[in-house]
Amino acid sequence: TDNAGFGKRQFSPLIEAIATVDGQQQVLTLLTDVCGLEPHYWNHLGRHLIYKTNENFAKAEQFLLKAVELSKEEDPLHFHVLGMVRRFWAKDQLDSMFKNANIAPSPLSAEGLLAEVGDLTMTALDAFEKARDLDPEDEHGYVTPIQTILMIAERMCQASGHTSIAELCSRDDEVGRWIQKRVSEAEDLLARLQHFRGRKTQSEHERRCDIRLTALYGDFDEL
């Protein structure tokens, strides 16, 4: 398979050739039944729940934790996909909050968003960090946590009615501290990625992270 999250083809041609999502899931489940000690099958089964059905995040997380547990030599791929599952889980919860607010108007706030997905986001970033420690030369270990932090920060601005993080950063509360710490972390990861890349061409993923971070600061002239 392609690296999780970046490739257009997310599963092997054999799995993709199966006509229905349920059929694909049945084959992957059978593989874990027959070869229960192979961590990559648990990885594929968990990813399939997220990329193909976008449901049952808790179950997908358990499959990835199983893959991590079975991996005799710690494999950064399993930690990265575990982080992706948690990231998509947090996004799903945020989407639901905003959707419900539109259907039955209720106040959204940065504090409410952080209370809802703060712990989940932290565990996602922890998984990405572990993957990055195991394979510091993989771009995914930098880009995906930056994307995760930007997603939460952008939603906080949206919920608070701000166009930038300036006012959120100035707050002396949990929201302010989260923004200051995590956006600084995103800046550091982007700088490390740029340093690692050297003179190589900037990837589209890195370029988009750079643009979103600039927009988050409200520096529209620079943007």
Steps between C-alpha positions, in 0.01 A plus 500: 500500500595865469600689812183573698336829421713613205453245221206497261486120518441416862483121475644223285353439150355171628295677769408789270374250238229374738180675399351582841641657813340223708676241285832674546445513875416127508826408325708718733320354802568149373869582466516603867317180595738276304820699561423658835865565585570709189481867610458641147167322452368664817634831367318455168178399674506811718583731209221350295245598764617861475575549130216294358216525752602798719336341802573312823814690591529326837512160330756624246715631786490158666615335175795739476592451864502127423736564207731701726493225762582222249782688329816329626717783376319827559369605160444874447221423251275354770548801727438738211175331401393490865547877504302533177208303647492733799534806279203396284308417817558853631398647164179296502414630847568860395291459185212371713528796739481754218224311322288479815556869567358581155200272540404604854689822563716472808806702590834364386816599681870425491472366856225260395699374204809444711299317765354274232814406305795619709594161647443318171717750315776462758506121457509544121800732528668257739463221242641723224793590726577132560491434125729798442747378763516161329538648150614863518552521122138431405310815396172355625620520861522878467217591265219303666546646852524850349174437313339373821602807701389736223163324477429554870631858504293594193185355655569691823522823304181415314310419821624821663425722201866599454684520170838427659645346815622833637219543752501134596876512568455795734255313722626394841311172512519144371409606146772765490760260637397228254524734201837639609650157562361312203542770233859546618538125464361517145749776415785289636392194304472703180847647555643153563333370186640788294847440647478129428379565143793730425509597133245244391174627354236584757217246496139605452420383854775716650396799286139475616608480865710813452206687341254394771739600778550842340123545470455399863712796605283729288803606295305539178757727334763229539249236391 
